Amino acid sequence: MDTTIALPRINDPAPDFEAKSTQGVIRLSDYKGRWVVLFSHPADFTPVCTTEFVAFAERSAEFEQRRTQLIGLSVDSVPAHIAWVRDIERHFGVKITFPVIADLDLKVAQKYGLIHPGASETATVRAVFIIDDKGIVRALIYYPMNLGRNVDEILRALEALQTADANACSMPANWKPGDKVVVPPPQTVADAAARAQASEYEVVDWYLAKKAL
């Protein structure tokens, strides 16, 4: 049976779901008004996934500061999740404060395109969906099963999106908090001429200018 479907695209509404988790039944719509980082992993009690959960747990306060809810997901059961979370807390001294969805029937995995037959017919790949406070998919990143995620990059992307929204700007390559941002390009010849002479911007040329926030 083919369980794959088209994955949500950037600026699509994130598919809502109702699912059992380590914190009871949750729905994506429960978190409207907050940003969400939904991330899937192949299986509990696996080495790379364990390092990722430790990394997310260690940085969970930084996501909270950004009004963002972490939600984990795999096809394992709630009892397996509970046992694994307790094992992580015992071995690494970190608490998993975010819910972990038990997607045994693959309903959430199907909605988000998390089963890639070339990788596995039953296990979810490593995916990250950044969903904004209006329930819109703003970014998505997929990884193979043998590559752990970089939490620094997920936090950077999250803060970049929030900063861009708040300031009507774009972010240059390798942007990090405190760096200058890219201002929208001019839309007329007159505006382009004025932009080239603008003192309030770092102007490379009429089409590329940066400013400090």
N, C-alpha and C positions, 0 to 999 in steps of 0.2 A: 504493500500500500504506500503510495507517495504522499508524504505528510508535508511537503514543501509548498509554500505559496509565496507570492511576491512580498518582499519586505516593505515596510512603510518607508516613504521617501522624505527627504528634508522638506519641512513646511507642511507635511501632511498631519492631520489630527492623529495623535497616538491612539492605537486601538485600546479601548477600555477592556478590562477583564475583571473577573471575580475568581479568586484562587485561595486555596489553603496555604498558610505560611506558618513560620515559627512564632508569629505573633497573632495567630488566628486568621480568620477570613479577611482578606483585604481586597480592595478595588483600586484601580488606578485613579478613578474619579474621586476617591477619598482625599487625594493630595492636591486637588485643584487649588490654586493660589500659592503653591510651592513648586519649585523646580524638582525634577526627579531624575536620578541617574539609575536606570534599569540595566543591570548587567547579568549576563548568563554565564554559566560555567559547565563544563562537561559532566563532572561527577564529584560527589563528596569523597573525602578521604583519598584525594589524589594530590601528588606533591605540588604541582604548579598552582592548582586552585587554592591549596592551603596557604601558599605564600601570598597569593592575591588577597585572600580574606584577611590575613594579618595586616597587609598594607592598607586595605580599606578601613579596617578597624582602627589602626593607628592614626589615620587622617580623618576619621568620621567627624570630629569637631570642626574641621575646616569646611566640610560640606554643610554642616549645620549653620555655620556662620554665613554661608551663602544661600540660606533659606532653601536648602536642597535635601531631599529625602533619598537615601540609598535604598535600593531594593535588589536583592540577589535572586537568582533563579537557577534551578536545574531540574532534571527529571526524577531525582531521588525523592523519597517519601519524607514527611514531616519527622517521624522518629529518627530517620537517618540524618536529617539536617540537625536535629537537636543533639544527637550523639556527637556529630562532627563539630558543631559549635562548642560544645562542652570540652571536647578534646583540644580544640584550638585554645580555648581559654586556659586550660590546664598547662599546656606546653609552652604557650607564648605570653601568657599574662595579659592578654587583651580581651575585652568584652565585645561581642558582636551585638551591637545595639539596634541594628536594622533588620527588617524582616527578610526571610529567605523563602521564596515560593517553592512549593512542592508541585511540580508540573507533571505528574504521573501520566495524565491523559494527553499531554502535549498541546493542550488548547492554547496556552499562551505562546508556546514555541511556534505553533503554526501561524498565529497572528503576526508574529514579529520575524518570521523567516529564519528561525534559529536552528533548524535541522538542515544540514548540508550533506546529502548522501555521499559526496566525495570524501567527506571527513568521517562521518558516522551516520548510520541509519537511525540511531536511537538517542545519541547524546547531543546536547546542544553545544554549538561552537561558542567561542568567547566573543561575545558581542557587547557593545555599550551603546545605549540610547540616551541622549541628553534631551529631556522633555521639559519645555518651559512651563511657567505658572498658568498658562492658558491651555495646557494639554497638547501643545504642538511639538512635533519632532524637530529639533533644531540641529542635531548632529548625530551621526552614527559611525561607529568604528567596529570593524570585524577583525579578529585575530585567529590564526590557526591554533589547534589544540596544544601545540608544543611551545607556544610563545605567551609568556605572561604579560599582563597589561602594565602600563606605566601610569601610576596614579597621579604623578606630577602633571602629565599631559592632560589627563581628564580634568583635573582641577583648573589647569590653565585654560582649556577650551571652555569650561563652564564660566569662569570669570570673564573671559574675553567676550562671550556671548552676552552676558549680563551687562558688561560695560558698554558694548556696542549699542545695545538697546537703550540704555540710559542716556547716551550721548550722541545718538544718530551719527555714528562713525563706523569705520571698518578697522580691522587689525592687521598690521603687517606681519610678515613671516617672523616667527620666533618671538612674537609679542609676549611680554609678561607684565604684571602689574607695575605701574610706574613708568613704563615706556610711553613714548609718543604714539598717537593713533593716526590713522589715515583719514583725512576729511574727504567728503564726497567731491568728485570732479566737477568742474564747471560745465554748464549746459549750453552756453552761448559763446561766441567769439569774443564779445565784450567782457564777459566774466573771465574767460581764459586770460585775456590781457591783464585784467586787474589782479587775477590770482598770481601771475608771474611776478608782480611787484609787491605782493602782500607782505607786510612786515611781521604780522602776528603768526605766520606759519613758517615752518622749515620747508622751503619750496625747492624741490629738485627740478621740476619743470611744471608747465601749466596743468598737466594731468595728474601729477603726483606731489602731494603736499601733506605734511604732518603737523600735528599740534600737540602740545602738552595739555593734559586735563587738569 
